[in-house]
Every structure is written in structure tokens, then in C-alpha cells.
Amino acid sequence: MTEKVETGWYFLLRRLHSLTGIVPIGGFLLFHFFENASARHGAEAFNQTVLKISEMPYIYVMEVAVLLLPILFHAVFGLFITASSRPNVANYGYARNWAYFFQRVSGIIAFAYIAVHVLTTRAWALFIKGSAITFADMQSMLNRPAVLSLYVLGIIAVTYHFSNGLWSFSITWGLVRTAEGQRRLAAATMGLFAILCAVGLDILSAFVLNQSMFARLASIFLGA
Amino acid sequence: MSDNAGHSSNGHHAGSVGASSGSRKIRVKVRRQDGPDTLPYWQEFELPYAPGHNVLSVLMEIRKNPVDITGTPVEPVVWESNCLEEVCGACSMVINGRARQGCTALIDKLEQPIVLEPMNKFPVLRDLAVDRTRMFDNLKRVKAWVAIDGSYALGPGPKQDPAEALERYKMSTCMSCGVCLQVCPQVSVDNSFVGAAIINQVRLFNSHPTGAYQSGERLDALMGEGGIADCGNAQNCVQACPKKIPLSESIAEVGFDVTKRALRKFLGA
């Protein structure tokens, strides 16, 4: 409540936190799903995709500047924001209050998941294995029920955090202003969550079941 | 919702009355605190049922004969109230876990025992009375007024669009009751977030044709510590606001304005 404040540093950091969640992190999530969806077409297709991306120009610079630093900033500052939160869903069980609560819970889960995910895939391949990660590497890792559970939980958390974050972002920046618009956006972003979550789990199933679960379901119900 | 002037004998009022003596009772549990620095404790009271009571009239009844449920004489419960018609905001308290005004909390619609607590996002002065200075300080900080002082007559103000004035009227019904701060998961007694009421006042005065002269100063104040950036979009404020002020719209509107101002300031855009 002090009258004299350093002009807007905290404000700028909060806005930067909000922005990095969408660009580049949210953008990368979509790209990451897109590239990993190649696993639906089998080991060969996935390995080729990984190889192609690892040979992209400026890949290390991109990985540090566009992924590592923004994600670290978003996660660490996000934990700092979460620490100041006093959740009260027990007394005020409104839908948006639950969404607010899950945004923080999913953020913490996503941070832990992404840390494990990056360290055991990209970092491991780069610093220990010495060559690009393969479909077989992923399969042997996901064979362990604990790892698979973490991936399922991680995918749910990440896709929720991004979808609901998109809603919050739109209000914070004043892009969606009327109550009605905010309600519609809430429905749309929950729809986005359902879709992204399904896609993420479908990609996961491609490793675990050796076949996309959607493809399998389609073959069961549509007959093949 | 049906009545508040029913007969005490028909036994069809809402709320479970757990009186053993056959006649209906009103049972109240109050979280008491003797002073700002003393520990809180609970006390229960029971009084004969009468139709049409609200939380404040029950507190007044208790004050007439302040004995607790065991018959021990106690200090009367302290609370704050003025208007008794939900326009002053003074009697805000937490009733059965929810922040609202005591004057419009009808006993017939409350589950018993009725649990009364002070709003814990503000320093407790005594019992249910809290210190809302935080809100008044922040209203000053954002200059929540129209500046018309001068050394000569300024003449009549500019004409206003009646439709816009009507929208502003809704925003102006804020009584600084503190409910939006109490229900906000981003506000705590020891942090500095201004809360929805203050952000709404910035929108109110920035959209006023004369008040708009200070709009930059108001937005700057909200870009400082404890400003609008602390909003987490839980939107409990708009659900709980007793005056039904469109607080989530005000936050988004002001959010847009500070975005614009920040871009202009930092990028020269």
C-alpha cells in the first residue's frame, strides 16, 4: 500500500508471465503435439521426425531462448504467484473459482512433469545417449506403470493449464470484456482442453499400444 | 423464499432448528475476539424464535440480554452497522461461511446454528467489527473522485450519454463493503492487492467525462504494487457482490486500458 512504487516492474513481470504462457510455451505445446503425432504412423515415422527436428537450423539457440528460458521463467514466477494465493473453493464453490484452483494445481503438476519429461528425453539423449531419442526409447520408458501414470497426469495438467490459461489471458489483457463473452470463452476453452487432452493421450497410446487409440476405436466401431 | 412473516407455530420454515424444549429457537455461534491482538474464541447463543429476524436483529436481541447458551453472562457482541438496508456496507461479515451483509441475511433462510465470523481479510477490531481502512486508502490512491476544485467557477460539466450514465450508475452503487475482497483468493490480510471494488471505481471515474482527466494517474496507480496484475480471474467477486456490479467486466475493461497505457509508456506505441 506504499505510495511510492517502482513503476510497474511487478506489473511488467506479471504481463510477461501471462504472455509467455501463450507465446512461446502454448505455441510450442501445439507444435510438440503436431510433431509427436507422427508416432501414430509407427516407429519409423517418429524417428524420422525427431531426426529432422534435431537438424533444424539454430536448434540449440531456439531450445534455450524460445523454450528453456521462457518455461523456466513462467514456472518459477508462477510458483511465486501461486504461493501468494489463498484458495477458498470450500466456501465459494463457483465454477470459475474451481478453474482458478485447478490452474494453480495443474501448473505445479505441469512443472514437475515437464522437468522429468525434458530431463529423461531431450537432455538424456543429448548428454548421455549421444544420439537422438527413438520410438523404442520412449516405449521402454513408458513400459513402467509409474512413468505412464506420470505422463497421463502430465498431459491432463498441461492441456488444462494451457486451455484455461488462454481464458485467463484473454481477460487479463482485456481482449474479452463482457460477462457474456467471458462465459462463451470459458465454454470454448474447456472444449479446447477436451480436444487437446484427447490428442495428447492418443499420441501416448501410439507408444504404449503400438497403435493410436483413436485408430483402434475407429477400427472397432466402424469395422475394418 | 416464500415468506418472512409466517406463523411461528406452523413449523414449516427453512432451516433445521435443533431445540429440545419443543418451542423453536434461533441458535447462533459467534467467533469472538476481544481486541485486535487477542486470540479468537467461540460463543453460542440461543433465543426464542420470532418471524422476520435477520442477523443484525438477532445480534440486537442478544445485546438486550447478553448471556451465552449455558446461561453465563458475557460481554455483548460487537458489530458495525448503519443503514440496515444494504446500502452502507458496514455490517459485512461471514455468515455460514459466506461473506455478506448481516442486515439482509434473513434467519428464516439460514441453516442453523448460524455461524458468524468477522471478515478475516481485514484486521479484526473486536468480534465482528473489522477495519476496512485498506479499502479507503486504496480509493485515495487511485483518486476515486471527480476533481472539480478550482479558484473560479468551472461552469456546467459536459453533456453525458444517458446510456453510458446508466452503465456507470451500476458501478457507482459500490458501497465499499469489502465482500469482494473477502471472497477473493488473491487477497490476504497481509498483502496489498487492491481488489475488485477499487478496480471498478477506476473504471467508473475513468469513464466519466470530467473524471477522465485523471485517468492516466488512476491507471498508473493500478500498475503499481498490489495493482490489477494481482488479479487471478477467480471471479468470486462478481458472484458474491451484493450490488451485482459487473466486476469481471470492470477488471477486463481496466485490464485493456492498462495494457494500452503500458504499451504506450514502454514501447512508445
Interface residues (C-beta under 8 A of the other chain):
Chain A: M1 T2 E3 V5 T7 G8 Y10 F11 L12 R14 R15 I81 S84 S85 R86 P87 N88 A90 N91 Y92 Y94 R96 N97 A99 Y100 F101 Q103 W167 S168 I171 T172 W173 G174 L175 V176 R177 T178 A179 Q182
Chain B: G97 R98 R134 D137 N138 R141 V183 P185 Q186 V187 S188 N191 S192 D220 M223 G224 E225 G226 G227 I228 A229 D230 C231 G232 N233 A234 Q235 N236 V238 Q239 A240 P246 S248 E249 I251 A252 E253 V254 G255 F256 D257 V258 T259 A262 K265 F266
